[in-house]
Amino acid sequence: MRNRKYIEYKDANLVLLKSFPQLLNDYEVLRRRFSLINESVGPHVLYGDIFCDFISSALKERNEKLLRDAGEFIESLLKLGDAEIVNLIELSVLETLIDSGESDVSKYFGNKTKLSISAMSNKMDFEVNLWM
Amino acid sequence: MNFLMWMSLQFKKRPNAENKELQKIYKQLWRDQDRKPGGTPGELMREVEAGDLNPRHLTKAKDRVNQLRAVLSDRNISMSRLDRKTDEGVMNDLRAGIQAAENAK
């Protein structure tokens, strides 16, 4: 991730799967299903469903390393991604985590991620302080 | 959102589903903690109405329509007639928002 200068939305799935190869099996299930309609897997689906489930599981297992990696990954996409990547993280990852009330994950978040969360309080009704 | 746009949405709040996969998708589209009603289709329509030429919810709406289409096409997924009808209604709401966004460009 450090060598990347800019991440485009079209590469969103690839970037996630390279960083978290343990998601490949779940991705393959999605890929087979999307192939029924001759479409590729939409990043909002991969990130919102599979990546968020992965983070929730890591939280339940208290897997510090995975949670740190996930937090750094989210932060780097917010810093290096194009506008669609930022939408992807905010609308499908952070909203999902906020909606499920998993504020414990916020201690692995960087400044940029916390800024995004803070701005999202205009749209969603949640206790922002729990996420800072 | 103007009255006509609002009335064109079939689902102002999250619909019910027996099928767990549909429940999960609908939870992505209508958040428990949303301050405004209408979920992703409603947000998209509000963005279009505000004159946003690159509405934030457009790509998400497209990705989720494809997911709902793919679920409907998967013969391994058992789905009641009511779930199928609801799925089609949700797709219609998303497509209406997508269409409005495309027309505004």
gemmi code that builds the backbone of each chain (N, CA, C; Angstrom):
import gemmi

chains = {
    "A": [
        ("MET", (0.814, -1.199, 0.000), (0.000, 0.000, 0.000), (0.862, 1.269, 0.000)),
        ("ARG", (2.047, 1.185, 0.654), (2.844, 2.403, 0.806), (3.346, 2.952, -0.517)),
        ("ASN", (3.585, 2.010, -1.493), (4.118, 2.466, -2.771), (3.048, 3.085, -3.666)),
        ("ARG", (1.805, 2.861, -3.324), (0.744, 3.382, -4.176), (0.573, 4.878, -3.959)),
        ("LYS", (0.401, 5.596, -5.069), (0.219, 7.041, -4.940), (-1.259, 7.391, -5.029)),
        ("TYR", (-1.994, 6.581, -5.800), (-3.387, 6.896, -6.011), (-4.122, 5.591, -6.286)),
        ("ILE", (-5.277, 5.420, -5.710), (-6.022, 4.182, -5.917), (-7.344, 4.523, -6.589)),
        ("GLU", (-7.581, 3.862, -7.718), (-8.808, 4.134, -8.463), (-9.883, 3.114, -8.109)),
        ("TYR", (-11.123, 3.546, -8.250), (-12.258, 2.701, -7.893), (-12.238, 1.370, -8.645)),
        ("LYS", (-11.810, 1.395, -9.892), (-11.823, 0.158, -10.684), (-10.900, -0.906, -10.081)),
        ("ASP", (-9.955, -0.485, -9.263), (-9.026, -1.435, -8.641), (-9.438, -1.810, -7.217)),
        ("ALA", (-10.600, -1.332, -6.780), (-10.972, -1.493, -5.363), (-10.991, -2.962, -4.916)),
        ("ASN", (-11.585, -3.833, -5.717), (-11.660, -5.249, -5.309), (-10.271, -5.870, -5.246)),
        ("LEU", (-9.477, -5.572, -6.256), (-8.122, -6.137, -6.337), (-7.283, -5.715, -5.126)),
        ("VAL", (-7.380, -4.448, -4.776), (-6.606, -3.913, -3.645), (-7.007, -4.608, -2.344)),
        ("LEU", (-8.303, -4.816, -2.175), (-8.776, -5.478, -0.945), (-8.295, -6.926, -0.892)),
        ("LEU", (-8.438, -7.623, -2.001), (-8.079, -9.054, -2.005), (-6.575, -9.260, -1.889)),
        ("LYS", (-5.800, -8.300, -2.393), (-4.338, -8.395, -2.234), (-3.944, -8.185, -0.783)),
        ("SER", (-4.648, -7.271, -0.130), (-4.323, -6.972, 1.266), (-4.860, -8.035, 2.217)),
        ("PHE", (-6.011, -8.640, 1.842), (-6.633, -9.646, 2.717), (-6.980, -10.892, 1.895)),
        ("PRO", (-5.965, -11.683, 1.546), (-6.228, -12.867, 0.700), (-7.155, -13.881, 1.355)),
        ("GLN", (-7.336, -13.772, 2.662), (-8.256, -14.703, 3.344), (-9.710, -14.478, 2.919)),
        ("LEU", (-9.988, -13.376, 2.173), (-11.348, -13.111, 1.702), (-11.634, -13.738, 0.335)),
        ("LEU", (-10.605, -14.377, -0.244), (-10.740, -14.879, -1.619), (-11.869, -15.899, -1.780)),
        ("ASN", (-12.035, -16.792, -0.804), (-13.096, -17.809, -0.933), (-14.477, -17.167, -0.981)),
        ("ASP", (-14.699, -16.207, -0.091), (-16.004, -15.521, -0.083), (-16.198, -14.712, -1.365)),
        ("TYR", (-15.098, -14.116, -1.835), (-15.171, -13.364, -3.093), (-15.578, -14.300, -4.237)),
        ("GLU", (-15.008, -15.497, -4.232), (-15.286, -16.448, -5.308), (-16.774, -16.825, -5.344)),
        ("VAL", (-17.380, -16.960, -4.169), (-18.825, -17.258, -4.106), (-19.605, -16.113, -4.756)),
        ("LEU", (-19.222, -14.883, -4.400), (-19.886, -13.715, -5.000), (-19.643, -13.664, -6.507)),
        ("ARG", (-18.404, -13.928, -6.905), (-18.050, -13.833, -8.328), (-18.894, -14.799, -9.162)),
        ("ARG", (-19.048, -16.038, -8.632), (-19.848, -17.036, -9.359), (-21.300, -16.559, -9.494)),
        ("ARG", (-21.805, -15.971, -8.413), (-23.196, -15.514, -8.469), (-23.352, -14.348, -9.453)),
        ("PHE", (-22.445, -13.370, -9.403), (-22.543, -12.229, -10.321), (-22.355, -12.670, -11.775)),
        ("SER", (-21.612, -13.763, -11.976), (-21.398, -14.230, -13.353), (-22.714, -14.726, -13.958)),
        ("LEU", (-23.705, -15.069, -13.124), (-25.015, -15.495, -13.640), (-25.669, -14.379, -14.440)),
        ("ILE", (-25.329, -13.148, -14.131), (-25.915, -12.013, -14.869), (-24.834, -11.282, -15.677)),
        ("ASN", (-23.710, -11.990, -15.885), (-22.599, -11.431, -16.678), (-22.082, -10.106, -16.156)),
        ("GLU", (-22.003, -10.003, -14.857), (-21.467, -8.782, -14.244), (-20.310, -9.159, -13.323)),
        ("SER", (-19.450, -8.188, -13.062), (-18.397, -8.429, -12.068), (-18.920, -8.000, -10.690)),
        ("VAL", (-18.231, -8.435, -9.665), (-18.676, -8.149, -8.295), (-18.528, -6.653, -8.006)),
        ("GLY", (-19.597, -6.023, -7.629), (-19.540, -4.592, -7.301), (-18.770, -4.376, -6.003)),
        ("PRO", (-17.830, -3.439, -5.989), (-17.063, -3.185, -4.765), (-17.930, -2.879, -3.536)),
        ("HIS", (-19.067, -2.206, -3.740), (-19.913, -1.910, -2.576), (-20.425, -3.201, -1.934)),
        ("VAL", (-20.588, -4.232, -2.736), (-21.049, -5.522, -2.213), (-19.891, -6.231, -1.497)),
        ("LEU", (-18.743, -6.268, -2.151), (-17.589, -6.946, -1.537), (-17.183, -6.270, -0.218)),
        ("TYR", (-17.100, -4.972, -0.231), (-16.672, -4.245, 0.970), (-17.779, -4.240, 2.042)),
        ("GLY", (-19.024, -3.942, 1.611), (-20.109, -3.802, 2.582), (-20.489, -5.123, 3.226)),
        ("ASP", (-20.432, -6.208, 2.463), (-20.864, -7.501, 2.994), (-19.676, -8.315, 3.535)),
        ("ILE", (-18.693, -8.554, 2.680), (-17.617, -9.497, 3.041), (-16.569, -8.845, 3.968)),
        ("PHE", (-16.094, -7.663, 3.580), (-15.050, -7.011, 4.395), (-15.597, -6.642, 5.781)),
        ("CYS", (-16.835, -6.147, 5.816), (-17.398, -5.767, 7.127), (-17.649, -6.989, 8.010)),
        ("ASP", (-18.091, -8.101, 7.412), (-18.245, -9.341, 8.198), (-16.893, -9.786, 8.758)),
        ("PHE", (-15.866, -9.619, 7.945), (-14.505, -9.988, 8.342), (-14.044, -9.142, 9.547)),
        ("ILE", (-14.345, -7.859, 9.486), (-13.981, -6.975, 10.605), (-14.782, -7.362, 11.861)),
        ("SER", (-16.065, -7.650, 11.684), (-16.903, -8.042, 12.837), (-16.378, -9.323, 13.481)),
        ("SER", (-15.974, -10.275, 12.652), (-15.425, -11.536, 13.191), (-14.128, -11.272, 13.942)),
        ("ALA", (-13.277, -10.425, 13.370), (-11.998, -10.108, 14.028), (-12.248, -9.431, 15.375)),
        ("LEU", (-13.303, -8.604, 15.427), (-13.660, -7.952, 16.702), (-14.096, -8.981, 17.738)),
        ("LYS", (-14.936, -9.925, 17.310), (-15.420, -10.971, 18.237), (-14.256, -11.816, 18.739)),
        ("GLU", (-13.308, -12.098, 17.827), (-12.152, -12.936, 18.209), (-11.051, -12.114, 18.872)),
        ("ARG", (-11.251, -10.823, 18.937), (-10.243, -9.890, 19.465), (-8.897, -10.083, 18.780)),
        ("ASN", (-8.945, -10.212, 17.474), (-7.727, -10.415, 16.690), (-7.097, -9.043, 16.403)),
        ("GLU", (-6.203, -8.633, 17.290), (-5.601, -7.289, 17.222), (-4.902, -7.034, 15.885)),
        ("LYS", (-4.195, -8.036, 15.408), (-3.413, -7.816, 14.186), (-4.338, -7.541, 12.994)),
        ("LEU", (-5.370, -8.374, 12.852), (-6.302, -8.172, 11.731), (-7.007, -6.826, 11.844)),
        ("LEU", (-7.368, -6.447, 13.063), (-8.072, -5.176, 13.256), (-7.159, -3.994, 12.948)),
        ("ARG", (-5.888, -4.121, 13.350), (-4.921, -3.054, 13.023), (-4.749, -2.947, 11.508)),
        ("ASP", (-4.605, -4.120, 10.863), (-4.449, -4.133, 9.397), (-5.671, -3.511, 8.720)),
        ("ALA", (-6.861, -3.880, 9.216), (-8.096, -3.349, 8.608), (-8.173, -1.835, 8.803)),
        ("GLY", (-7.830, -1.373, 9.999), (-7.860, 0.069, 10.282), (-6.893, 0.836, 9.390)),
        ("GLU", (-5.686, 0.282, 9.224), (-4.686, 0.949, 8.358), (-5.132, 0.930, 6.900)),
        ("PHE", (-5.751, -0.176, 6.507), (-6.224, -0.301, 5.123), (-7.283, 0.763, 4.824)),
        ("ILE", (-8.246, 0.884, 5.724), (-9.319, 1.876, 5.539), (-8.723, 3.294, 5.485)),
        ("GLU", (-7.804, 3.563, 6.388), (-7.175, 4.891, 6.440), (-6.440, 5.182, 5.124)),
        ("SER", (-5.705, 4.181, 4.625), (-4.921, 4.428, 3.407), (-5.841, 4.649, 2.210)),
        ("LEU", (-6.986, 3.939, 2.166), (-7.901, 4.172, 1.039), (-8.505, 5.571, 1.114)),
        ("LEU", (-8.808, 6.025, 2.307), (-9.357, 7.383, 2.434), (-8.316, 8.427, 2.037)),
        ("LYS", (-7.046, 8.125, 2.313), (-5.984, 9.082, 1.974), (-5.622, 9.046, 0.495)),
        ("LEU", (-5.596, 7.843, -0.082), (-5.035, 7.679, -1.431), (-6.075, 7.415, -2.512)),
        ("GLY", (-7.305, 7.166, -2.100), (-8.311, 6.783, -3.081), (-8.947, 7.959, -3.800)),
        ("ASP", (-9.545, 7.643, -4.959), (-10.285, 8.691, -5.678), (-11.640, 8.920, -4.972)),
        ("ALA", (-12.443, 9.814, -5.521), (-13.705, 10.181, -4.849), (-14.628, 8.973, -4.686)),
        ("GLU", (-14.648, 8.082, -5.671), (-15.521, 6.899, -5.587), (-15.047, 5.929, -4.508)),
        ("ILE", (-13.740, 5.882, -4.309), (-13.196, 5.025, -3.232), (-13.636, 5.588, -1.878)),
        ("VAL", (-13.563, 6.899, -1.746), (-13.982, 7.528, -0.483), (-15.471, 7.240, -0.237)),
        ("ASN", (-16.288, 7.349, -1.297), (-17.713, 7.005, -1.155), (-17.874, 5.551, -0.719)),
        ("LEU", (-17.093, 4.682, -1.341), (-17.167, 3.248, -1.025), (-16.895, 2.988, 0.459)),
        ("ILE", (-15.834, 3.607, 0.962), (-15.479, 3.395, 2.369), (-16.549, 3.999, 3.289)),
        ("GLU", (-16.979, 5.200, 2.965), (-17.932, 5.859, 3.866), (-19.325, 5.211, 3.815)),
        ("LEU", (-19.818, 4.957, 2.589), (-21.202, 4.469, 2.459), (-21.345, 2.986, 2.760)),
        ("SER", (-20.307, 2.213, 2.449), (-20.480, 0.762, 2.596), (-19.675, 0.147, 3.739)),
        ("VAL", (-18.590, 0.779, 4.160), (-17.822, 0.193, 5.272), (-18.165, 0.910, 6.580)),
        ("LEU", (-17.913, 2.220, 6.629), (-18.117, 2.926, 7.898), (-19.588, 2.942, 8.304)),
        ("GLU", (-20.488, 3.164, 7.344), (-21.924, 3.150, 7.680), (-22.339, 1.782, 8.226)),
        ("THR", (-21.818, 0.711, 7.638), (-22.171, -0.640, 8.100), (-21.690, -0.848, 9.533)),
        ("LEU", (-20.465, -0.416, 9.803), (-19.907, -0.593, 11.151), (-20.673, 0.262, 12.165)),
        ("ILE", (-20.989, 1.492, 11.768), (-21.751, 2.368, 12.675), (-23.135, 1.780, 12.924)),
        ("ASP", (-23.769, 1.301, 11.863), (-25.120, 0.759, 11.981), (-25.161, -0.457, 12.898)),
        ("SER", (-24.063, -1.211, 12.910), (-24.065, -2.401, 13.777), (-23.501, -2.073, 15.165)),
        ("GLY", (-23.184, -0.805, 15.387), (-22.776, -0.350, 16.722), (-21.431, -0.877, 17.192)),
        ("GLU", (-20.555, -1.207, 16.218), (-19.281, -1.817, 16.608), (-18.197, -0.752, 16.838)),
        ("SER", (-18.453, 0.102, 17.804), (-17.554, 1.239, 18.018), (-16.185, 0.815, 18.566)),
        ("ASP", (-16.063, -0.426, 19.082), (-14.755, -0.885, 19.580), (-13.683, -0.853, 18.489)),
        ("VAL", (-14.143, -0.951, 17.244), (-13.185, -0.984, 16.137), (-12.499, 0.377, 15.961)),
        ("SER", (-13.118, 1.423, 16.509), (-12.609, 2.771, 16.243), (-11.208, 3.007, 16.806)),
        ("LYS", (-10.781, 2.214, 17.796), (-9.430, 2.433, 18.327), (-8.346, 2.034, 17.320)),
        ("TYR", (-8.748, 1.350, 16.260), (-7.791, 0.977, 15.201), (-7.854, 1.957, 14.029)),
        ("PHE", (-8.704, 2.969, 14.153), (-8.877, 3.913, 13.053), (-7.897, 5.077, 13.141)),
        ("GLY", (-7.502, 5.568, 11.971), (-6.621, 6.732, 11.899), (-7.416, 8.026, 11.884)),
        ("ASN", (-6.690, 9.133, 11.806), (-7.333, 10.456, 11.879), (-8.314, 10.722, 10.745)),
        ("LYS", (-7.905, 10.324, 9.550), (-8.752, 10.571, 8.376), (-10.076, 9.793, 8.514)),
        ("THR", (-9.987, 8.573, 9.001), (-11.188, 7.749, 9.176), (-12.106, 8.386, 10.213)),
        ("LYS", (-11.501, 8.883, 11.290), (-12.320, 9.509, 12.338), (-12.973, 10.801, 11.838)),
        ("LEU", (-12.259, 11.501, 10.972), (-12.853, 12.714, 10.377), (-14.079, 12.358, 9.552)),
        ("SER", (-13.950, 11.287, 8.780), (-15.089, 10.835, 7.968), (-16.259, 10.479, 8.858)),
        ("ILE", (-15.985, 9.752, 9.926), (-17.054, 9.337, 10.844), (-17.735, 10.559, 11.459)),
        ("SER", (-16.916, 11.506, 11.840), (-17.458, 12.718, 12.442), (-18.420, 13.419, 11.470)),
        ("ALA", (-18.003, 13.496, 10.193), (-18.844, 14.157, 9.186), (-20.130, 13.373, 8.942)),
        ("MET", (-20.079, 12.063, 9.158), (-21.256, 11.230, 8.885), (-22.363, 11.405, 9.912)),
        ("SER", (-22.047, 12.086, 11.003), (-23.086, 12.274, 12.031), (-24.204, 13.200, 11.530)),
        ("ASN", (-23.955, 13.912, 10.419), (-25.036, 14.710, 9.824), (-26.109, 13.824, 9.212)),
        ("LYS", (-25.669, 12.656, 8.765), (-26.562, 11.773, 8.025), (-27.134, 10.659, 8.887)),
        ("MET", (-26.334, 10.262, 9.891), (-26.759, 9.140, 10.733), (-26.826, 9.569, 12.194)),
        ("ASP", (-27.759, 8.947, 12.895), (-27.974, 9.293, 14.294), (-27.203, 8.305, 15.180)),
        ("PHE", (-26.009, 8.711, 15.617), (-25.222, 7.835, 16.487), (-24.352, 8.684, 17.409)),
        ("GLU", (-23.833, 8.057, 18.450), (-23.026, 8.765, 19.443), (-21.595, 8.914, 18.920)),
        ("VAL", (-21.290, 10.077, 18.351), (-19.994, 10.278, 17.695), (-18.836, 10.055, 18.677)),
        ("ASN", (-19.019, 10.490, 19.913), (-17.918, 10.388, 20.890), (-17.415, 8.963, 21.075)),
        ("LEU", (-18.314, 8.000, 20.923), (-17.908, 6.597, 21.082), (-16.934, 6.154, 19.997)),
        ("TRP", (-16.908, 6.921, 18.915), (-16.084, 6.534, 17.755), (-14.798, 7.349, 17.659)),
        ("MET", (-14.558, 8.249, 18.601), (-13.371, 9.122, 18.509), (-12.227, 8.599, 19.373)),
    ],
    "B": [
        ("MET", (-36.958, 16.299, -0.612), (-37.281, 15.668, -1.885), (-38.688, 16.084, -2.309)),
        ("ASN", (-38.890, 16.350, -3.603), (-40.219, 16.802, -3.998), (-41.238, 15.662, -3.908)),
        ("PHE", (-42.490, 16.060, -3.832), (-43.561, 15.101, -3.531), (-43.635, 13.970, -4.556)),
        ("LEU", (-43.511, 14.318, -5.846), (-43.632, 13.293, -6.893), (-42.520, 12.259, -6.802)),
        ("MET", (-41.291, 12.750, -6.563), (-40.165, 11.824, -6.429), (-40.396, 10.892, -5.240)),
        ("TRP", (-40.820, 11.514, -4.137), (-41.045, 10.743, -2.920), (-42.117, 9.678, -3.134)),
        ("MET", (-43.208, 10.069, -3.784), (-44.311, 9.141, -3.997), (-43.929, 8.024, -4.978)),
        ("SER", (-42.941, 8.299, -5.842), (-42.561, 7.270, -6.818), (-41.813, 6.109, -6.154)),
        ("LEU", (-41.323, 6.322, -4.937), (-40.607, 5.239, -4.245), (-41.615, 4.279, -3.617)),
        ("GLN", (-41.482, 3.002, -3.923), (-42.393, 2.014, -3.338), (-42.072, 1.777, -1.857)),
        ("PHE", (-40.763, 1.812, -1.532), (-40.372, 1.497, -0.152), (-39.737, 2.710, 0.525)),
        ("LYS", (-40.518, 3.354, 1.374), (-39.993, 4.512, 2.105), (-39.113, 4.048, 3.258)),
        ("LYS", (-39.399, 2.850, 3.773), (-38.538, 2.289, 4.814), (-38.183, 0.847, 4.443)),
        ("ARG", (-37.305, 0.254, 5.223), (-36.789, -1.060, 4.866), (-37.906, -2.105, 4.793)),
        ("PRO", (-38.008, -2.787, 3.644), (-39.029, -3.830, 3.549), (-38.607, -5.088, 4.314)),
        ("ASN", (-39.570, -5.920, 4.607), (-39.262, -7.195, 5.257), (-38.924, -8.244, 4.206)),
        ("ALA", (-38.199, -9.268, 4.657), (-37.902, -10.405, 3.782), (-37.753, -11.645, 4.642)),
        ("GLU", (-38.218, -12.763, 4.121), (-37.992, -14.036, 4.829), (-36.569, -14.509, 4.565)),
        ("ASN", (-36.130, -14.332, 3.340), (-34.804, -14.793, 2.933), (-33.704, -13.967, 3.623)),
        ("LYS", (-32.751, -14.679, 4.249), (-31.726, -13.981, 5.039), (-30.789, -13.134, 4.170)),
        ("GLU", (-30.509, -13.605, 2.969), (-29.628, -12.817, 2.091), (-30.278, -11.496, 1.716)),
        ("LEU", (-31.580, -11.562, 1.438), (-32.296, -10.312, 1.117), (-32.323, -9.386, 2.326)),
        ("GLN", (-32.555, -9.977, 3.507), (-32.560, -9.150, 4.729), (-31.248, -8.381, 4.842)),
        ("LYS", (-30.145, -9.088, 4.565), (-28.827, -8.475, 4.702), (-28.626, -7.348, 3.676)),
        ("ILE", (-29.097, -7.595, 2.468), (-28.963, -6.557, 1.425), (-29.812, -5.334, 1.786)),
        ("TYR", (-31.032, -5.575, 2.263), (-31.914, -4.452, 2.609), (-31.332, -3.639, 3.770)),
        ("LYS", (-30.613, -4.335, 4.647), (-29.983, -3.624, 5.770), (-28.874, -2.683, 5.262)),
        ("GLN", (-28.275, -3.062, 4.141), (-27.268, -2.186, 3.534), (-27.915, -0.978, 2.858)),
        ("LEU", (-29.150, -1.148, 2.436), (-29.822, -0.082, 1.683), (-30.615, 0.874, 2.582)),
        ("TRP", (-31.137, 0.341, 3.687), (-31.878, 1.181, 4.653), (-31.206, 0.997, 6.006)),
        ("ARG", (-30.453, 2.009, 6.442), (-29.723, 1.913, 7.713), (-30.658, 2.206, 8.890)),
        ("ASP", (-30.449, 1.488, 9.992), (-31.257, 1.732, 11.198), (-31.106, 3.170, 11.674)),
        ("GLN", (-29.875, 3.703, 11.507), (-29.595, 5.009, 12.100), (-29.665, 6.183, 11.114)),
        ("ASP", (-30.219, 5.933, 9.937), (-30.379, 7.034, 8.978), (-31.256, 8.129, 9.571)),
        ("ARG", (-30.826, 9.374, 9.394), (-31.650, 10.484, 9.893), (-32.835, 10.756, 8.973)),
        ("LYS", (-32.626, 10.501, 7.650), (-33.706, 10.770, 6.690), (-34.262, 9.446, 6.164)),
        ("PRO", (-35.552, 9.424, 5.833), (-36.141, 8.179, 5.339), (-35.820, 7.940, 3.859)),
        ("GLY", (-36.099, 6.740, 3.400), (-35.977, 6.458, 1.962), (-34.788, 5.604, 1.586)),
        ("GLY", (-33.859, 5.403, 2.532), (-32.701, 4.550, 2.259), (-31.861, 5.047, 1.081)),
        ("THR", (-31.134, 4.138, 0.467), (-30.257, 4.508, -0.660), (-31.046, 5.107, -1.834)),
        ("PRO", (-32.212, 4.518, -2.223), (-32.949, 5.165, -3.328), (-33.345, 6.599, -2.984)),
        ("GLY", (-33.764, 6.817, -1.744), (-34.163, 8.163, -1.317), (-32.988, 9.125, -1.315)),
        ("GLU", (-31.847, 8.660, -0.788), (-30.640, 9.505, -0.768), (-30.234, 9.893, -2.190)),
        ("LEU", (-30.267, 8.910, -3.085), (-29.876, 9.163, -4.477), (-30.803, 10.205, -5.105)),
        ("MET", (-32.076, 10.054, -4.862), (-33.025, 11.024, -5.438), (-32.817, 12.419, -4.855)),
        ("ARG", (-32.521, 12.477, -3.550), (-32.251, 13.790, -2.927), (-31.016, 14.433, -3.550)),
        ("GLU", (-29.988, 13.619, -3.806), (-28.764, 14.157, -4.411), (-29.037, 14.694, -5.816)),
        ("VAL", (-29.827, 13.929, -6.584), (-30.163, 14.366, -7.950), (-30.947, 15.666, -7.888)),
        ("GLU", (-31.898, 15.705, -6.983), (-32.738, 16.894, -6.858), (-31.925, 18.127, -6.461)),
        ("ALA", (-30.861, 17.879, -5.687), (-30.006, 18.999, -5.259), (-29.070, 19.454, -6.387)),
        ("GLY", (-29.143, 18.770, -7.529), (-28.341, 19.184, -8.681), (-26.960, 18.567, -8.733)),
        ("ASP", (-26.742, 17.513, -7.948), (-25.439, 16.860, -7.929), (-25.272, 16.013, -9.197)),
        ("LEU", (-24.302, 16.356, -10.027), (-24.112, 15.615, -11.276), (-23.369, 14.293, -11.063)),
        ("ASN", (-22.678, 14.178, -9.951), (-22.024, 12.914, -9.594), (-22.493, 12.467, -8.216)),
        ("PRO", (-23.752, 12.049, -8.130), (-24.308, 11.715, -6.817), (-23.548, 10.574, -6.135)),
        ("ARG", (-23.319, 10.738, -4.848), (-22.500, 9.787, -4.090), (-23.094, 8.385, -4.063)),
        ("HIS", (-24.436, 8.305, -4.067), (-25.066, 6.992, -3.902), (-25.298, 6.252, -5.220)),
        ("LEU", (-24.856, 6.852, -6.343), (-25.153, 6.238, -7.648), (-24.464, 4.872, -7.821)),
        ("THR", (-23.177, 4.809, -7.551), (-22.445, 3.552, -7.761), (-22.928, 2.474, -6.797)),
        ("LYS", (-23.198, 2.885, -5.566), (-23.718, 1.907, -4.602), (-25.052, 1.339, -5.106)),
        ("ALA", (-25.928, 2.222, -5.607), (-27.229, 1.767, -6.109), (-27.042, 0.776, -7.258)),
        ("LYS", (-26.107, 1.064, -8.152), (-25.872, 0.160, -9.287), (-25.342, -1.191, -8.817)),
        ("ASP", (-24.380, -1.145, -7.897), (-23.814, -2.402, -7.381), (-24.879, -3.256, -6.714)),
        ("ARG", (-25.768, -2.608, -5.961), (-26.785, -3.378, -5.228), (-27.899, -3.882, -6.147)),
        ("VAL", (-28.215, -3.134, -7.209), (-29.189, -3.650, -8.185), (-28.642, -4.933, -8.799)),
        ("ASN", (-27.370, -4.909, -9.165), (-26.771, -6.112, -9.751), (-26.800, -7.272, -8.767)),
        ("GLN", (-26.534, -6.979, -7.506), (-26.564, -8.048, -6.504), (-27.979, -8.635, -6.394)),
        ("LEU", (-28.993, -7.768, -6.382), (-30.376, -8.251, -6.276), (-30.760, -9.057, -7.520)),
        ("ARG", (-30.296, -8.612, -8.674), (-30.544, -9.380, -9.911), (-29.877, -10.741, -9.830)),
        ("ALA", (-28.635, -10.752, -9.339), (-27.884, -12.007, -9.258), (-28.554, -12.977, -8.283)),
        ("VAL", (-29.046, -12.457, -7.170), (-29.733, -13.315, -6.185), (-30.992, -13.916, -6.820)),
        ("LEU", (-31.718, -13.079, -7.567), (-32.933, -13.582, -8.232), (-32.616, -14.648, -9.274)),
        ("SER", (-31.434, -14.540, -9.880), (-31.060, -15.479, -10.941), (-30.499, -16.787, -10.407)),
        ("ASP", (-30.156, -16.809, -9.144), (-29.494, -17.984, -8.569), (-30.542, -19.022, -8.170)),
        ("ARG", (-30.585, -20.129, -8.897), (-31.609, -21.157, -8.630), (-31.352, -21.911, -7.333)),
        ("ASN", (-30.162, -21.747, -6.777), (-29.864, -22.422, -5.504), (-30.470, -21.682, -4.311)),
        ("ILE", (-30.965, -20.477, -4.569), (-31.551, -19.696, -3.469), (-33.064, -19.854, -3.508)),
        ("SER", (-33.605, -20.383, -2.410), (-35.064, -20.517, -2.376), (-35.657, -19.198, -1.862)),
        ("MET", (-36.701, -18.781, -2.551), (-37.278, -17.482, -2.231), (-38.793, -17.554, -2.403)),
        ("SER", (-39.510, -17.015, -1.430), (-40.974, -17.026, -1.546), (-41.408, -16.060, -2.657)),
        ("ARG", (-42.650, -16.212, -3.072), (-43.153, -15.302, -4.115), (-43.163, -13.867, -3.612)),
        ("LEU", (-43.488, -13.716, -2.322), (-43.525, -12.367, -1.754), (-42.116, -11.750, -1.734)),
        ("ASP", (-41.117, -12.547, -1.346), (-39.731, -12.055, -1.355), (-39.307, -11.652, -2.768)),
        ("ARG", (-39.683, -12.469, -3.728), (-39.326, -12.184, -5.123), (-39.960, -10.863, -5.568)),
        ("LYS", (-41.218, -10.689, -5.195), (-41.940, -9.466, -5.587), (-41.297, -8.238, -4.915)),
        ("THR", (-40.947, -8.411, -3.644), (-40.315, -7.298, -2.928), (-38.966, -6.963, -3.548)),
        ("ASP", (-38.187, -8.000, -3.861), (-36.872, -7.809, -4.491), (-37.037, -6.979, -5.769)),
        ("GLU", (-38.054, -7.337, -6.565), (-38.279, -6.597, -7.814), (-38.669, -5.141, -7.531)),
        ("GLY", (-39.465, -4.942, -6.491), (-39.854, -3.572, -6.118), (-38.659, -2.745, -5.667)),
        ("VAL", (-37.763, -3.363, -4.888), (-36.556, -2.650, -4.426), (-35.679, -2.294, -5.638)),
        ("MET", (-35.553, -3.250, -6.558), (-34.760, -2.953, -7.770), (-35.382, -1.790, -8.537)),
        ("ASN", (-36.700, -1.771, -8.609), (-37.365, -0.670, -9.327), (-37.072, 0.675, -8.670)),
        ("ASP", (-37.097, 0.711, -7.335), (-36.786, 1.964, -6.624), (-35.353, 2.402, -6.917)),
        ("LEU", (-34.436, 1.443, -6.867), (-33.026, 1.783, -7.142), (-32.864, 2.250, -8.589)),
        ("ARG", (-33.519, 1.540, -9.495), (-33.408, 1.910, -10.920), (-33.998, 3.296, -11.182)),
        ("ALA", (-35.063, 3.636, -10.464), (-35.668, 4.971, -10.640), (-34.655, 6.049, -10.242)),
        ("GLY", (-33.943, 5.802, -9.150), (-32.912, 6.753, -8.720), (-31.770, 6.824, -9.723)),
        ("ILE", (-31.346, 5.658, -10.215), (-30.248, 5.605, -11.194), (-30.655, 6.353, -12.466)),
        ("GLN", (-31.890, 6.099, -12.902), (-32.399, 6.754, -14.112), (-32.426, 8.269, -13.928)),
        ("ALA", (-32.918, 8.696, -12.770), (-32.982, 10.147, -12.502), (-31.583, 10.752, -12.553)),
        ("ALA", (-30.603, 10.015, -11.997), (-29.220, 10.522, -11.999), (-28.661, 10.571, -13.420)),
        ("GLU", (-28.946, 9.530, -14.207), (-28.439, 9.498, -15.589), (-29.085, 10.614, -16.420)),
        ("ASN", (-30.377, 10.842, -16.209), (-31.087, 11.882, -16.970), (-30.565, 13.278, -16.642)),
        ("ALA", (-30.102, 13.442, -15.410), (-29.653, 14.769, -14.967), (-28.294, 15.137, -15.570)),
        ("LYS", (-27.564, 14.131, -16.086), (-26.205, 14.401, -16.608), (-26.243, 15.129, -17.940)),
    ],
}
model = gemmi.Model(1)
for chain_id, residues in chains.items():
    chain = gemmi.Chain(chain_id)
    for i, (resn, *xyz) in enumerate(residues, 1):
        res = gemmi.Residue()
        res.name, res.seqid = resn, gemmi.SeqId(i, " ")
        for name, pos in zip(("N", "CA", "C"), xyz):
            atom = gemmi.Atom()
            atom.name, atom.element = name, gemmi.Element(name[0])
            atom.pos, atom.b_iso = gemmi.Position(*pos), 0.0
            res.add_atom(atom)
        chain.add_residue(res)
    model.add_chain(chain)
structure = gemmi.Structure()
structure.add_model(model)
structure.setup_entities()
